[in-house]
Amino acid sequence: MTLFPKLIEEVLQTVTYAGTKKSVVDSGMLADTPVVAAPQQTGDPWRVRVTLLFPRDTDPFLKSTVKATEAALRYRLHQLMEPGDAEPVIEVTAEFSSKPRPDDDHLLPGVKHIVAVSSGKGGVGKSTVAVNLAIALARLGYRVGLLDTDIFGPSVPKMLHCEDARPYAVSVDGRDLIKPVECYGLKVLSIGFFVAPATATLWRGGMACNALKQLMADADWGELDYMILDTPPGTSDIHLTLLQTLKQRLTGAVVVSTPQQVALADARKGIDMYRNEKVRVPILGLVENMAWFTPAELPDNRYYIFGREGCKRLAEEMGVPLLAQLPLVQSVCESGDSGLPVAAQTDTMSAQAFLTLAQAVATVVNRLEKRGSADSK
């Protein structure tokens, strides 16, 4: 058997890189000319070494491309082998055009506080609370980022009226990072910026979790006082990824629920997830959403459609603060649909309610920070 680098390149022309739908050669992924080493003596194997260049170490097609390259080379070399030839040694390695992602312990170095807005049950207004809380914190003078971690049902782009925004890549310290969209004084990222609004995201859990890690770790978030995480409802792979990736970086969780008993039962599960001994994320407090309904024509009346003060009783039972009781107001729903969140409207009662919530969250976080500083002395 006789091998030449040109023959190896011809084999590599048959290996497709899924990221470009072209061969690894046509995609410009050969870091250098393939190395072919002939046997030094009888019985020694031929040695082939190929180095592929990937955009980043988190490339979702990295492993499959390396395996496909190895398989194609091995198949072709076996065709060329003659009786008595030793099994060829094939080495395919990966290099990256940008610096590798920092490990989990060094993620988001410029972010002071990370707050997860969570709910055990869907439909309780969690995203509405997350978006308006983030805007309210920005109005109080904090530098705020908002990360939509609901990979399968992103709603933040629509609620901020920035569905057409397309984040672009910037080079920061040798790494290609996603530049968050900026609106309402926030830095915002969501998978909704990268998929068609009417298209279902049919991804397995692993792909969704990798996408979430990219939004966290491969983005130019810069210096922030608060990062608000709009989490999906329930307790899923996404939550586990957040908890495992951020580890001790999570400042705490804000749990949103309606006063309805069904919602409260799920809220208990959400609280239990964060309080699990393997997790131990502080619960900053509960937000009772849709606490009551007041018709515009009867401003002094309150109708408790979903029950009365259920979150208040749960907060007392679980020993956590009740951060706010937010009424069911038609304008809040309309503003979310129109992309003009009520917290950005300075002259409304609803805006004031979210400013009060933001002040309550900041107060609890400051208290935790002082307690942590005192404990470390």
GIFEN-V737029 format. One record per backbone hydrogen bond with DSSP energy under -0.5 kcal/mol. CO is the residue of the C=O (numbers start at 1). NH is the residue of the N-H. E is the energy in kcal/mol with one decimal. If there is no record, write none. Layout:
CO_NH_E / CO_NH_E
//
This chain:
4_7_-0.6 / 4_8_-1.6 / 5_9_-2.3 / 6_10_-1.9 / 7_11_-1.7 / 8_12_-2.1 / 9_13_-1.2 / 11_14_-1.9 / 12_15_-1.3 / 12_24_-0.7 / 12_25_-0.5 / 14_16_-0.6 / 15_24_-2.1 / 16_18_-0.6 / 17_20_-1.5 / 17_21_-2.1 / 17_22_-0.8 / 22_17_-3.5 / 23_27_-1.9 / 24_29_-2.5 / 25_28_-1.7 / 29_31_-0.8 / 29_53_-3.2 / 34_36_-0.5 / 35_49_-2.7 / 36_38_-0.5 / 37_47_-2.4 / 41_44_-2.2 / 46_89_-2.8 / 47_37_-3.0 / 48_91_-2.7 / 49_35_-2.7 / 50_52_-0.5 / 50_93_-2.4 / 51_31_-2.5 / 51_32_-0.6 / 52_54_-0.6 / 52_95_-2.8 / 54_97_-2.4 / 55_98_-0.6 / 56_59_-1.5 / 59_62_-1.7 / 61_65_-2.1 / 62_66_-2.4 / 63_67_-2.4 / 64_68_-2.2 / 65_69_-2.2 / 66_70_-2.4 / 67_71_-2.5 / 68_72_-2.3 / 69_73_-2.3 / 70_74_-2.5 / 71_75_-2.4 / 72_76_-2.1 / 73_77_-2.6 / 74_78_-2.1 / 75_79_-1.3 / 76_80_-1.2 / 77_81_-1.0 / 82_85_-2.5 / 88_90_-0.6 / 89_48_-2.9 / 91_50_-2.8 / 91_93_-0.5 / 93_52_-2.9 / 95_54_-3.2 / 103_106_-2.1 / 104_107_-1.2 / 106_109_-0.5 / 108_111_-1.6 / 110_112_-0.6 / 110_224_-2.4 / 113_115_-0.5 / 113_227_-2.5 / 114_251_-2.2 / 114_252_-1.3 / 115_117_-0.5 / 115_229_-2.9 / 116_118_-0.7 / 116_254_-3.0 / 117_231_-1.8 / 118_256_-3.2 / 119_234_-1.6 / 121_124_-0.6 / 125_129_-2.3 / 126_130_-2.8 / 127_131_-2.8 / 128_132_-2.2 / 129_133_-2.6 / 130_134_-2.2 / 131_135_-2.1 / 132_136_-2.4 / 133_137_-2.5 / 134_138_-2.0 / 135_139_-2.3 / 136_140_-1.3 / 137_142_-2.0 / 138_141_-1.5 / 142_144_-0.6 / 143_225_-2.3 / 143_226_-2.2 / 144_187_-1.7 / 145_228_-3.1 / 146_148_-0.6 / 146_189_-1.9 / 147_149_-1.0 / 147_230_-2.5 / 148_191_-0.6 / 149_151_-1.5 / 155_159_-2.0 / 156_160_-1.6 / 157_162_-2.9 / 158_161_-1.2 / 162_165_-1.5 / 168_179_-2.9 / 170_172_-0.6 / 170_177_-3.4 / 172_175_-1.6 / 174_99_-2.2 / 175_172_-3.1 / 175_177_-0.8 / 177_170_-3.0 / 178_180_-0.7 / 178_220_-3.0 / 181_183_-0.5 / 181_188_-3.5 / 183_186_-2.2 / 185_144_-0.6 / 186_183_-1.6 / 186_188_-0.6 / 187_146_-3.3 / 188_181_-2.4 / 189_148_-2.7 / 190_193_-1.8 / 191_194_-1.8 / 191_195_-0.7 / 196_199_-1.8 / 200_202_-1.1 / 201_203_-1.4 / 204_208_-2.1 / 205_209_-2.5 / 206_210_-2.2 / 207_211_-2.2 / 208_212_-2.1 / 209_213_-2.3 / 210_214_-1.9 / 211_215_-1.9 / 212_216_-1.7 / 213_217_-3.6 / 214_218_-2.0 / 218_178_-2.7 / 219_221_-1.6 / 222_224_-0.6 / 224_112_-2.4 / 225_113_-1.1 / 226_145_-2.5 / 227_115_-2.8 / 227_229_-0.5 / 228_147_-2.7 / 228_230_-0.6 / 229_117_-3.1 / 229_231_-1.1 / 230_149_-1.9 / 230_150_-0.5 / 236_240_-2.0 / 237_241_-2.6 / 238_242_-2.4 / 239_243_-2.7 / 240_244_-2.8 / 241_245_-2.8 / 242_246_-2.6 / 243_247_-1.3 / 246_249_-3.4 / 247_250_-0.8 / 249_114_-0.6 / 252_116_-2.2 / 253_255_-0.5 / 253_284_-2.3 / 253_285_-1.0 / 254_118_-3.1 / 254_256_-0.5 / 255_287_-2.5 / 257_289_-2.8 / 260_264_-2.4 / 261_265_-2.1 / 262_266_-1.3 / 263_267_-2.1 / 264_268_-2.1 / 265_269_-1.1 / 266_270_-2.0 / 267_271_-2.5 / 268_272_-2.5 / 269_273_-2.1 / 270_274_-1.7 / 271_275_-2.0 / 272_276_-0.8 / 273_276_-0.7 / 274_281_-3.0 / 276_279_-2.1 / 276_280_-2.3 / 280_282_-0.5 / 282_253_-2.2 / 282_284_-0.8 / 285_255_-2.1 / 286_323_-2.4 / 286_324_-1.0 / 287_257_-2.3 / 287_289_-0.9 / 288_326_-3.1 / 292_328_-3.9 / 293_303_-2.5 / 295_298_-1.1 / 298_301_-2.0 / 302_304_-0.5 / 303_293_-2.3 / 303_305_-1.6 / 304_307_-1.0 / 307_309_-0.5 / 309_313_-1.8 / 310_314_-2.0 / 311_315_-2.9 / 312_316_-1.9 / 313_317_-2.4 / 314_318_-2.8 / 315_319_-1.1 / 315_320_-2.2 / 321_286_-2.6 / 321_323_-0.8 / 324_288_-2.7 / 326_290_-0.6 / 326_291_-2.7 / 327_329_-0.9 / 328_294_-0.7 / 329_332_-0.9 / 329_333_-1.2 / 330_334_-2.4 / 331_335_-2.5 / 332_336_-1.7 / 333_337_-1.9 / 334_338_-2.0 / 335_339_-1.0 / 335_340_-2.1 / 341_344_-1.6 / 342_345_-1.8 / 344_346_-0.8 / 345_348_-0.9 / 348_352_-1.7 / 349_353_-2.0 / 350_354_-1.8 / 351_355_-2.0 / 352_356_-2.3 / 353_357_-1.9 / 354_358_-2.6 / 355_359_-2.3 / 356_360_-2.1 / 357_361_-2.5 / 358_362_-2.5 / 359_363_-2.1 / 360_364_-2.2 / 361_365_-2.6 / 362_366_-2.5 / 363_367_-2.1 / 364_368_-2.4 / 365_369_-2.5 / 366_370_-2.4 / 367_371_-2.3 / 368_372_-2.6 / 369_373_-2.2 / 370_374_-2.3 / 371_375_-2.3 / 372_376_-1.5 / 373_377_-0.6 / 374_377_-0.8
//
